[in-house]
Amino acid sequence: MAGDERLRLFCALCLPAETVERLVRWQQVLRGGRAVAPGNLHVTLAFLGWRPSGELPAIAGALRDAAAGAHGLLLRTRGYRETRSVGMLTFDDDGGRATALAGRLHASLEELGVYQPEARPWLAHVTVLRFRARPRLRPPLPELGEVVLSDAAVFISRLRPAGAEYEALETFALGG
């Protein structure tokens, strides 16, 4: 990639394969939208938007450093909620460790000048459904058990007519 090429980037926690499989089975009960593809299910830490590719090494370094200090990230399903365009599962963050990781990452990315923190607090969630008209679903929650997270990645989001495709560009183990 050329240093001035613009990439649509975000940093996220990767979900275990077993969790993705359970989510895909659960998505079959959701009606009124388009289920998010299995390869696109993740917990967003920071959405960066369009960034010059030359910034990728610094962004990856910030995520690597933040991930190195993250141990024992454990999420438990809290509920389902909708915004005007997406349905999501929200999670309780056991011990606040995922929230602390997000906070460290946000501070590092802000210092690099590549991220503007949102006004609202970070929320552990997985987008599971996209829609044009809010379906106002009240689905039963999936049986995910404890979701133990072990990796974080910098992703590129490629916009396609059928929806965005995500690809991990660099992945880091939590805890170093």
Buried (B, 14 or more C-beta within 10 A) or exposed (E): EEEEEEBBBBBBBBBBEEBBEBBBEBBEEBEBBEBBBEEBBBBBBBBBEEBBBEBBEBBBBBBBBBBBEBEEBBBEBBEBEBEEEBBBBBBBBBEEBBBBBBBBBBBBBBEEEBBEBEEEEBBBBBBBBBBEEBBEBEBEEBEBEEBBBBBBBBBBBEEEEEEBBBEBBBBBEBEE
